[in-house]
C-alpha cells in the first residue's frame, strides 16, 4: 500500500481521507497499517473490490 501511494503521492496529499495523526496529515511511508487500510477502504477501492480486499487485509492484520 505504501508503494502504491508513493506512485500516486500527489493524489494522496489532496485527498480528504488521507491518514491523519493528531490532526495533521501524515506521510504514507510512516502511516500505520490500519490507517492505510482505512484510507484504501474509503478512497482507493471501488465497491466491487472493497469487501474482498478489506477482509483479506483484516485477516493479515490479525495474524
KEVO-262291 format. One record per residue (C-alpha): chain; x, y, z. Coordinates in pm, 1 decimal. Layout:
// residues N
+----+----------+----------+----------+
| ch |        x |        y |        z |
+----+----------+----------+----------+
|  A |        X |        Y |        Z |
...
+----+----------+----------+----------+
// end
This chain:
// residues 63
+----+----------+----------+----------+
| ch |        x |        y |        z |
+----+----------+----------+----------+
|  A |      0.0 |      0.0 |      0.0 |
|  A |    286.1 |    236.1 |     75.9 |
|  A |    438.7 |    167.1 |   -266.2 |
|  A |    106.9 |    245.5 |   -438.6 |
|  A |     82.6 |    574.0 |   -250.8 |
|  A |    439.7 |    666.5 |   -338.6 |
|  A |    339.4 |    643.1 |   -706.1 |
|  A |     15.7 |    839.3 |   -651.1 |
|  A |    155.3 |   1069.3 |   -382.8 |
|  A |     16.6 |   1394.4 |   -525.2 |
|  A |   -334.0 |   1249.4 |   -522.5 |
|  A |   -286.5 |   1124.4 |   -167.4 |
|  A |   -178.8 |   1470.0 |    -46.9 |
|  A |   -502.9 |   1633.0 |   -161.2 |
|  A |   -738.1 |   1351.4 |    -56.6 |
|  A |   -966.3 |   1443.9 |    231.6 |
|  A |   -943.8 |   1086.0 |    364.2 |
|  A |   -563.9 |   1085.6 |    391.5 |
|  A |   -421.7 |    930.4 |    707.0 |
|  A |   -422.5 |   1178.7 |    993.9 |
|  A |   -242.9 |   1177.3 |   1326.9 |
|  A |   -304.9 |   1442.2 |   1593.1 |
|  A |   -499.4 |   1647.5 |   1339.4 |
|  A |   -220.5 |   1655.5 |   1080.6 |
|  A |   -188.3 |   1458.7 |    760.5 |
|  A |     99.0 |   1212.4 |    775.4 |
|  A |    316.7 |   1073.6 |    501.1 |
|  A |    212.9 |    730.8 |    373.0 |
|  A |    556.3 |    583.1 |    447.1 |
|  A |    511.2 |    642.6 |    822.2 |
|  A |    140.6 |    554.7 |    840.7 |
|  A |     40.2 |    250.1 |   1040.6 |
|  A |   -120.3 |    -48.7 |    868.8 |
|  A |   -473.5 |     17.9 |    991.8 |
|  A |   -462.9 |    379.7 |    880.3 |
|  A |   -356.3 |    274.9 |    532.5 |
|  A |   -625.7 |      6.0 |    520.7 |
|  A |   -892.3 |    260.0 |    613.9 |
|  A |   -763.3 |    506.5 |    355.0 |
|  A |   -779.2 |    242.9 |     82.2 |
|  A |  -1127.1 |    143.1 |    200.7 |
|  A |  -1259.9 |    497.8 |    164.9 |
|  A |  -1057.0 |    639.1 |   -124.6 |
|  A |   -898.7 |    374.8 |   -345.3 |
|  A |  -1103.4 |     59.3 |   -383.4 |
|  A |  -1430.8 |     56.9 |   -571.9 |
|  A |  -1739.6 |   -118.9 |   -436.5 |
|  A |  -1674.6 |   -438.3 |   -636.0 |
|  A |  -1332.1 |   -498.2 |   -481.6 |
|  A |  -1381.0 |   -341.3 |   -139.1 |
|  A |  -1513.0 |   -636.5 |     62.7 |
|  A |  -1264.7 |   -899.0 |    -59.1 |
|  A |   -957.1 |   -682.0 |    -21.9 |
|  A |  -1061.1 |   -530.6 |    308.9 |
|  A |  -1148.2 |   -872.6 |    456.2 |
|  A |   -812.8 |  -1012.1 |    340.7 |
|  A |   -620.0 |   -721.8 |    494.7 |
|  A |   -809.1 |   -760.0 |    822.5 |
|  A |   -708.0 |  -1128.5 |    825.2 |
|  A |   -343.8 |  -1037.2 |    760.6 |
|  A |   -359.7 |   -771.5 |   1031.1 |
|  A |   -492.3 |  -1021.6 |   1282.2 |
|  A |   -200.2 |  -1261.6 |   1239.8 |
+----+----------+----------+----------+
// end
